[in-house]
Amino acid sequence: MAAVDVSDRIAALTSTMASIESVLDLPALRTAVADLEEEASAPDLWNDQENAQQVTSRLSFTQGEIRRFEALQSRMEDIPILFELAESESDEAALADAVKELESLESAVAELEVRTLLSGEYDAREAFVSIRSGAGGVDAADWAEMLLRMYTRYCERHNWPFEVNDTSYAEEAGIKSATFHVKVPYAYGTLSVEQGTHRLVRISPFDNQGRRQTSFAEVEVIPVVEQTDHIEIPEDEIRIDVFRSSGPGGQGVNTTDSAVRITHFPTGIVVSCQNERSQIQNRASAMAVLQSKLLELRRQEEQAKLDALKGDTAGSWGNQMRSYVLHPYQMVKDLRTEHETGNTSAVLDGEIDDFIEAGIRWRKKSTQPA
């Protein structure tokens, strides 16, 4: 590799890191860590378990952000030295290792740079992700369950804690719908680019004639509400029903009416939760989902007003945003960013980082003033 090429690439990385450092505002992050550490050390912290979990989660995340940047900064300082040593000793193996480290560093810096693009009003929030089967019958229900696995595997790969709030199983196979809570900062900003219609083309495993089937599933991502959001829900605007939890069978199915369904009359929104043993806990979880859906509805209405003022005539990118083809060839392609891969099995196993990164960059670019 030419010395000039290496020099240019290191200079580009140095410039990007400076930009990232400016956006992250490390002094502010360190102040936040000090404040959160003080909160976390309070003797009565765990008297309110929900607040305690939020404090410890924010503390862990913020500390991780600082460590991540400082680790990259340290690697940045080392990379020129690696090349100098390899060249001074004419060591081909050392030079190959230096090139490999440079490529790895470029990838890591690009990933961190994407995080700095998450500057929307709710991007720093945790997220509720809902998946609903669409057109395609039993194949669509099976497809919805495949997507649920894809996203939960993505969370597991990143060590993101999540909790499935509600699952409605289909009669033959798969699920009608599911909602899960991703309990990590920036989950909304990261996963919101996954919102929309996901299309699957494959040979149906449920068709005894082995015909090709196209099926659809909808993904919805909404930010979790916080105390400052002030989403008031009058009691006379909702109906709360309790019912017995359902499932595919076995010991996990409740034998008491602990599941809760809430219907919001003004909007027609219906949410349910059945993952907790207690009816009170399920009611609280269902109410949290309802508040988040109402917050997202308010955000969409405000955005629509802004778009009208700007004369925005672009269609929503949320519809049919990605296609997954398993037959007659194998390819996953994002219809907005044009990003694609032939490794469908990896994608369905949760390796969607490249698609999410491309989506975040695309969104940032498409929302910038012309």
Buried (B, 14 or more C-beta within 10 A) or exposed (E): EEEEEBEEBBEEBBEBBEEBBEEBEBEEBEEBBEBBEEBBEEEEBEEEEEEBBBBBBBBBBBBEBBEBBEEBBEBBEEBBEBBEEBBEEEEEEBBEEBBEBBEEBBEBBEEBBBBBBBEBEBBBBBBBBBBBBBEBBBBBBBBBBBBBEBBBBBBEEEEBBBEBBBBBBBEEBBBBBBBBBBBBBBBBBBBBBBBBBBBBBBEBEEEEEEEEBBBBBBBBBBBBBBEEBEBEBEEEEBEEEEEEBEEEEEEEEBEEEBBBBBBBEEEEBBBBBBBBEEBEBBBBBBBBBBBBBBBBBEBEEEEEEEEEEEEEEEEEBBEEBBBBBBEEEBBBBBBBBEBBBEEBEEBBBBBBBBBBBBBBBBBBEEEEEE
